Amino acid sequence: MSSRDGTFCSVSDGLTFLHGSHTPCCTAVVDKHFEGYVTLQLMTRGAIDLSYDHVHHALAGRWCWTAFPGPHIRFRLADPAASWDHRYVAMHGPLVSRWFTEGLIARTPQPAPNDPRFESDFDELHGLMRSSERWARRRAINLLERLLLELAQARTDHQPMPPWLEAALSAVDRPDYDISAVAQRLGMGVSTLRRRFQLATGESIHAYALGRRLMLAAQRLRDSDLPVAIIAEEFGYEDVSYFTRQFRARIGMAPGAYRRSRA
């Protein structure tokens, strides 16, 4: 059954869907104990600080995590993001307990699959949950289980970061990095490095380096009183208007507005 605020409740086969939503520009703060139900959370853009009791996680980009009874769970927007793209679903019932027992529901955050289909399935799940048709609710359960199975498989397949990727990430953190020099140091061609980096991280080298540069610039804006033009120059921008456009596109607001919002 659906309500005006987007919450709904549907019951089928040992599982009750309580509510769920998609908020593209979320700034919500969650700080509580979850009693009697579990949520699966998905972030596809932005950054948050997440804590389970005293265990802290700083998450940026694409992540999944669960909220469940027991620990005091807190998550909120983290600098330098202006918002985060948030999807979630809440449920309870014997089937949820079984999934916990089988290890399908994780108790720690993990990277979300780098596949737009994953969030599309999440959106389809929301639509199916709102239906009053029994077939739709059964399909919703199957779809939710498929999402959980995909996450569980990813946890099984996770491997430590290869040395070449660790070295590449460290190198492109510098504003003046030279991709040809990085590739030569790693013993591979530039095109090979670009392809392997994209496959490993889901981002091009340029997009990753730009994001890192702007996040560091945001920290300087927050932690210093230096003029925007000086900070832009520190990070390799000769044109402050170009810096402002890139900063707004990545962070969600202009540098001056960002500084004022963090004052």
N, C-alpha and C positions, 0 to 999 in steps of 0.2 A: 504494500500500500504506500503510495507516494504522498508527500505533503508539499506545500508551497515552497518551503525552504530547501527542498532537495533531499530531505531525509526520507527514509522509507524502511519498511520492515517486511521481509518475506521469509517464509519457513518452508523447508523441504528436506526430507531424508536426513534428519539428524543435524541440520545446520540452519541457523537463523541469520539472515543478512539484516543488519541493523540500519546502517547508513553508509554513505560514501559520497565523494564529490571530487571534482577537478577544479582547482583554483590556479589559473595560469600565473597570476601575480600575487602570491601568498606572502603575507607578513605575520601570520598567526604565531602565537606563543602557546605551547602546550607544557604544562607543569603540574603533574598529578600522578596518582596511582590509578592504574586501570583495574577496575573491579568487575569480574564476571564476563569480560569479553576481550577479544584480540583484534588488533588492526594490522593490516599490511599497508605500508606507506611506500610511496614512490616519488622521488625527486628527479626531474630530468634537466633542470637548469637552476643555477643559483648556488647558495651555500648556507649551511646550517651548522649550529653547534648542537650535538646530541649527547645526552648523558643517561646512563642507567645507574642509579644511585651515584657512586663516586667514580664511575668509569666514564671517561669523556672521549668523544669522537668528533673530530672536525671534518665535515663532509662537504665536498664541492663537486658539482657536475651531476652525474647520473648515479643515484644510490637507491637501494631498497633497505628498509628496516621494519621491524615489527614492534608493536607495543602490546604488552601482555601483563596479566596480574603478577604482582610480586614487587619488583623494584619501583622506586620513584623515578619516573621517566620525564625528562625535560628535553624539548627541542624548540629552537627559535632561529630566526634569521641571523646570519653571521656576516661580518664585514668581509669583503667590500660590497657584497651583493645588495641590491636595492629591493629584491624580492626573490622568490623561488617558485618554480612550477611544481605544484603539489597535487598528487592524486592519492586517495586512500580508500580502503574498504574496511568496515567493522563487522564482526560476526562472532557468534558463539554457538556452542552445542557440542554433542558427543563427537561429531566428526572432526571438529577443531582439536579436541583432546587427542584423538587418534593421530592426527597429522603431527602434533607435537611429539607423540611417542615414536612415530616413524621417522622423525627428523626432517620432515618437510618444512616445518616452520622454524626459522632460525632465531636465535636469541641475541645475535650480534648483527650489525649492518654489513652489507656487502654491495659491491658495485652492481648496478642494474645492467642487464644485457644491452649492448650497444646496437639495438635494432628497433627502429620505429614501430615495428609490429607489436613490441611488448606493451607500449603505452596505448596502442590502438586496441589491443585485447583488453586492457584495463578499462578503456572507455566503453567497449562492448559489454563488459561485465556490468558496469553501472546501468546500462540500458536494460539488460536482461533482469537485473535485480528489481527494477521498477515494475516489471510486468506482473500481472495477476495470473498469467497462464502457468500451469504446472510444468509444462514442457520447458518454458523459458527459465524457470527457477532451477530445474534439473540441469539445463545447459549451463546456467551460471555457475553451479557447483563444479561441473566438469571443467569449465574454463578457469575458475579459480585454482583448482587442483593442478591444471596444466601450468599455470604461472608459477605455482609453488614448486612443481617438479623441475621446471626450467631453472629456477634459482638454486634448487638443491643440486642439480647436475653441475651448475657453474661452480658451486662450492667444492664439489668433488674434483672438478677439472682444474681448479686454481693451482697455478705454479708460481714459484718465486720470480721476481722480476729478473729477466736476463741481464747480464752485465752490460751488453751493448746498449740496451734501452736506458739503463741507469746512467751510463756515461753520456748518452745523447740528451737526456733530460737535464742533466747538470750543465752541459755545454750551452744549450739553447736558453737557459735561464739568464745568460748575459745578454744585454741589449745589443752588443756589437758582435754577436756570434756570426761566424762564416760557415754556411752549410757545407761548402766544398771542403773546408779544413776539417769540419766535424766528420764528414764521410771518410776522408782520407785517414784520419786518426783511428777510425773504427774499421778500416780495411774493407770498405764497400763503396760502390758507386753512389752518386747523389740520388739517382732515380731509385736505386734499391733501398737506400736509407729512407727516402720519402715514402715509398710503398710500405716498408716494414713498420715505420713509425705510425702510419695511418691505421694499419691493421691492428697494431698493439694497443693504441690509445683511443682510436675512434676519431682523432683529430689530425689535421695536417700539421706539419712542423710549424708553419707560419702561424696558424690559428692558435696553437699551444703557446708559442713564444709571445704572440701579441697579448693573449689572455694573462700570462704571467707578468708581462711588463706593466699592463694596466692595473693589475691587482697590487703590485708593488707601488705604483704611482698613487693608488688610492690610500695605501698605508701612509705614504709621505704626506698626502693632503690631510689626513686625519691627525698625524702626530707632529706636524710642524706648522709654522705660520708663514712659510715661504710662499711667494706669489706663484700662481698657477703657471705662469710663463717660465719661471725658474725650474719648477718641478718637471715641466714638459721637456725642457732642455736637458735635464739630468737623465731622462730616459730616451734621449736620442731624437726628440722632436724639435725641428727648427721652426715649424709653423704651429703656433699655439692653437689656432682655429682647427687645424687638422687633428691635433691631439684631443681637443674638446669633442669633435665629432666621433672619434673612435671611442673615447671614454664614455660618452653618452650611449653609444650603441652597445657597449659591453656591460656597463654598470647600471644603466637605466636612468641616469641623470647627469647633468653637466658637472664638471669638477667643482665649481663654486657652490652649486646646490648640494652636492655630496658633502663637502666640508661643513656647510651650515647644518646639514641634517645630523652630523655626528658631533656637533659642538656640545 
